Amino acid sequence: MYLETATAPICPMSAVANLAETITPPERDYAVVRDALAFLTESWREQPSVADVARATGVSTVKLERTFRRWAGLTPKQFLQAVTLDHARRMLKAKASVLDCTYELGLSGPARLHDLFVTHEAMTPGAFRAGGAGLTIQWGWHPSPFGRALVMATERGLAGIAFADDGDEAAAYADMVGRWPKADFVEDIGRTGALASRVFEPERWRPDTPLRVVLIGSDFEIRVWETLLGIPFAAAATYSDVAARIGRPTAARAVGAAVGRNPLSFVVPCHRVLGKSGALTGYHWGLTRKRAILGWEAGIAGLVD
């Protein structure tokens, strides 16, 4: 009597190491993308090769390629094309100068304009002026395609999203809490985790189950944020476009301030607002992250060949 067993081929340790390097948890992908974008921000005019980017970020070309494909469905070269200023200007020329027309656009697929799958309501001005007094806000940290995401909610719906790199969580939390200093904040990752998955998983952007969001701000800020919701997925607008849309054509600077105070990053798409020339101007959570979000959207929308 004998026992026969099947044995797997013995892999060289180098092969095992190479395999391990190419596999990372999804929530860690953004760390690689973030480092690559930091390099691309400085050198995009030279259109660096994949090998150049890999050397600058300290990972292999294989890991870089696989991470980008997993993260955005793009190769690094395509991603570079999507996030350069030239690409931003093309988007601006094609769509942002006719913002009113974007309100008439239909959908060619369920992931093209997830903002239409959002229903929203505004808190009363008195609640905003009271600093959130009487509000209970649940909060929790969750992985996202753009680093750690702080998700905040009231009983009415999603109220805030902030982003942070490792080690910056405390500052991001303080920033958000400071917007509603008199509210009661309760950690509830069960509640906020369900909302995070709705926001960051495109397959869950469904018109029959809209995501409810709550806008907490001044009357002017809410008008600006509601206008941002009308900018189509993977498109762009200028501050002047938004100012014109709300009937305040000379208030582009005030619009910029309101955009910067948007508490619902990504869902209320302040990242789609560009400077008049098409430049990727300031973003509260960092220009690198703004480039990342625009490139991610371009990959999902299929804008890059």
C-alpha positions in Angstrom: 0.0 0.0 0.0 1.3 3.4 -0.8 0.0 7.0 -0.9 0.5 8.9 -4.1 0.6 12.7 -3.9 0.8 15.4 -6.5 3.6 17.9 -6.1 3.7 21.4 -7.6 6.7 22.4 -9.7 9.4 24.0 -7.6 9.6 27.7 -8.4 12.8 29.6 -8.1 12.7 32.1 -5.3 13.3 34.9 -7.8 10.1 34.0 -9.6 8.1 33.9 -6.3 9.5 37.4 -5.5 8.5 38.7 -8.9 5.0 37.3 -8.6 4.5 38.8 -5.1 5.6 42.2 -6.3 2.9 42.3 -9.0 0.1 41.5 -6.5 -1.0 44.3 -4.1 -4.3 44.8 -2.3 -6.5 47.2 -4.3 -6.4 49.8 -1.6 -2.6 50.0 -2.0 -2.7 50.6 -5.7 -3.1 54.3 -5.3 0.2 54.5 -3.4 2.0 53.4 -6.6 -0.1 55.6 -8.8 0.4 58.6 -6.4 4.2 58.2 -6.6 4.1 57.8 -10.4 1.9 60.9 -10.7 4.3 63.0 -8.6 7.0 62.1 -11.1 4.8 62.7 -14.1 3.7 66.1 -12.8 7.3 67.3 -13.1 8.2 65.6 -16.4 5.0 65.1 -18.5 6.3 67.5 -21.1 9.1 65.0 -21.9 6.6 62.2 -22.1 8.7 59.7 -20.1 8.6 56.0 -20.9 7.2 53.4 -18.6 10.8 52.4 -17.7 11.5 56.0 -16.7 8.4 56.1 -14.5 9.2 52.8 -12.9 12.7 53.9 -12.0 11.5 57.1 -10.5 8.9 55.3 -8.3 11.1 52.4 -7.3 9.0 49.6 -8.7 9.4 47.3 -11.7 7.9 48.0 -15.0 5.8 44.8 -14.6 4.3 46.1 -11.3 3.7 49.5 -12.7 1.9 48.2 -15.8 -0.2 45.8 -13.8 -1.1 48.3 -11.2 -2.2 50.9 -13.7 -4.3 48.4 -15.6 -5.9 47.1 -12.5 -6.5 50.6 -11.1 -7.8 52.5 -14.2 -8.0 50.0 -17.1 -5.2 52.0 -18.7 -1.5 51.5 -19.5 0.8 54.1 -18.0 1.3 55.7 -21.4 -2.5 56.0 -21.8 -2.8 57.4 -18.3 -0.1 60.0 -19.0 -2.0 61.0 -22.1 -5.2 61.4 -20.0 -3.8 63.6 -17.3 -1.5 66.0 -19.2 -2.6 69.6 -19.4 -2.9 69.1 -23.2 -5.6 66.5 -22.5 -7.3 68.8 -20.1 -7.4 71.6 -22.7 -8.9 69.2 -25.2 -11.7 68.3 -22.8 -12.2 72.0 -22.0 -12.4 73.0 -25.7 -14.8 70.2 -26.5 -17.2 70.5 -23.6 -16.6 73.0 -21.0 -17.2 76.1 -23.1 -20.8 74.9 -23.6 -21.7 73.8 -20.1 -25.4 74.4 -20.7 -25.4 71.8 -23.4 -24.1 69.2 -21.0 -27.4 69.3 -19.2 -29.0 67.9 -22.3 -26.6 65.0 -22.7 -28.0 61.4 -22.5 -26.2 58.3 -21.2 -24.5 55.8 -23.5 -23.8 53.5 -20.6 -24.5 53.0 -16.9 -21.1 54.4 -15.8 -20.9 57.4 -18.1 -22.5 60.0 -15.8 -22.9 58.7 -12.3 -23.8 62.1 -11.0 -27.3 61.7 -12.6 -27.7 58.8 -10.2 -27.4 61.0 -7.2 -30.3 62.7 -5.5 -29.6 65.5 -3.1 -31.1 67.9 -0.7 -29.8 70.9 1.1 -29.8 71.6 4.8 -31.5 74.8 5.9 -29.3 77.9 6.0 -30.0 78.1 9.7 -28.4 74.6 10.3 -25.3 75.7 8.4 -25.0 78.9 10.3 -25.4 77.0 13.6 -22.2 75.1 12.8 -24.1 71.8 12.6 -25.6 72.1 16.1 -28.1 69.2 16.6 -26.6 67.1 13.8 -25.2 63.7 14.4 -22.6 62.8 11.8 -21.3 59.2 11.4 -17.7 58.9 10.1 -15.3 56.2 9.0 -12.1 55.6 7.0 -12.2 53.4 4.0 -10.0 52.4 1.0 -10.7 54.1 -2.3 -9.0 54.3 -5.7 -7.5 57.6 -4.6 -6.0 56.8 -1.2 -7.7 56.6 2.2 -11.2 58.2 2.1 -13.0 59.7 5.1 -16.7 59.2 4.6 -19.2 61.2 6.6 -23.0 60.8 6.8 -26.1 62.0 8.5 -29.4 60.2 8.8 -30.4 61.9 5.5 -27.5 60.6 3.5 -23.9 61.1 2.5 -22.6 64.4 3.8 -18.8 64.4 3.3 -15.8 62.7 1.6 -12.2 63.7 2.2 -9.0 62.0 1.1 -5.6 61.5 2.9 -2.4 59.7 2.3 -1.0 57.5 5.0 -0.1 59.6 8.1 -2.3 62.5 7.1 -5.6 61.1 8.4 -5.7 63.3 11.5 -5.4 66.5 9.5 -8.1 65.5 7.1 -10.4 64.6 9.9 -9.8 67.9 11.6 -10.4 69.7 8.4 -13.8 68.1 7.9 -14.9 68.4 11.6 -14.0 72.1 11.4 -16.7 72.6 8.8 -19.5 71.7 11.3 -17.8 72.3 14.7 -21.0 72.0 16.8 -22.1 68.6 15.3 -21.8 65.3 17.2 -19.4 63.0 15.5 -19.7 59.2 15.9 -17.5 56.6 14.3 -19.6 54.1 12.5 -17.7 52.2 9.8 -20.7 49.9 9.1 -22.8 52.8 8.0 -20.1 54.7 6.1 -18.6 51.5 4.6 -21.9 50.8 2.8 -21.8 54.4 1.4 -18.1 54.1 0.4 -18.8 51.0 -1.7 -21.7 52.8 -3.4 -19.4 55.7 -4.3 -16.2 54.0 -5.4 -17.6 50.9 -7.2 -18.8 51.9 -10.7 -20.8 48.8 -11.1 -23.0 50.0 -8.3 -23.9 53.4 -10.0 -27.5 52.5 -10.9 -30.3 54.9 -11.7 -32.9 52.7 -9.9 -31.0 53.0 -6.6 -29.8 56.6 -6.5 -27.3 57.7 -3.8 -28.8 60.3 -1.5 -26.4 63.1 -0.5 -26.9 66.1 1.8 -25.4 69.4 1.0 -24.5 71.5 4.0 -23.3 75.0 3.2 -24.3 78.6 2.5 -26.9 79.3 -0.1 -24.2 80.4 -2.6 -22.1 77.4 -2.0 -25.0 75.0 -2.5 -25.9 76.7 -5.8 -22.3 76.2 -6.9 -22.2 72.5 -5.8 -25.5 71.8 -7.5 -24.1 73.1 -10.7 -21.0 70.9 -10.4 -23.3 67.9 -10.3 -24.3 68.8 -13.8 -20.8 68.5 -15.3 -20.7 65.1 -17.1 -18.4 62.3 -16.1 -14.9 62.7 -17.6 -15.8 66.2 -18.9 -14.7 69.6 -17.6 -15.9 73.2 -16.9 -14.2 76.4 -15.9 -14.9 78.6 -12.9 -16.4 81.2 -15.3 -18.7 78.6 -16.8 -20.0 77.8 -13.4 -20.4 81.4 -12.5 -22.4 82.1 -15.6 -24.6 79.1 -15.0 -25.7 80.4 -11.5 -26.3 83.9 -12.9 -23.2 85.5 -11.4 -20.9 85.9 -14.5 -18.5 88.2 -12.6 -18.2 85.9 -9.6 -15.6 83.4 -10.9 -13.3 84.1 -7.9 -16.1 83.5 -5.4 -17.1 80.4 -7.3 -13.5 79.1 -6.9 -13.7 79.6 -3.2 -17.0 77.7 -3.0 -15.5 74.9 -5.1 -12.6 74.7 -2.7 -15.0 74.3 0.2 -16.9 71.4 -1.3 -17.2 68.8 1.4 -18.3 66.0 -0.9 -15.2 65.3 -3.0 -15.6 63.1 -6.0 -19.4 62.8 -5.7 -19.8 66.5 -6.2 -17.1 66.7 -8.9 -15.1 69.8 -8.0 -12.1 68.0 -9.7 -13.7 68.7 -13.1 -13.4 72.4 -12.7 -10.3 73.9 -14.5 -8.7 77.3 -14.9 -9.7 79.5 -17.8 -6.8 78.2 -19.9 -7.6 74.6 -19.2 -4.9 74.3 -16.5 -5.4 71.9 -13.6 -5.7 74.5 -11.0 -5.9 74.0 -7.2 -7.7 71.1 -5.6 -8.3 70.9 -1.8 -6.9 67.4 -1.6 -3.9 68.0 -3.9 -3.3 68.4 -7.6 -1.8 64.9 -7.8 -5.0 63.4 -6.7 -7.0 65.7 -9.1 -4.9 64.3 -12.0 -5.5 60.8 -10.7 -9.3 61.2 -10.5 -9.5 62.7 -14.0 -7.3 59.9 -15.4 -9.4 57.3 -13.6 -12.6 58.7 -15.1 -11.1 58.9 -18.6 -10.3 55.2 -18.3 -13.8 54.2 -17.3 -15.4 56.4 -19.9 -13.2 55.0 -22.6 -11.9 58.4 -23.7 -8.3 57.1 -24.3 -7.5 54.9 -27.2 
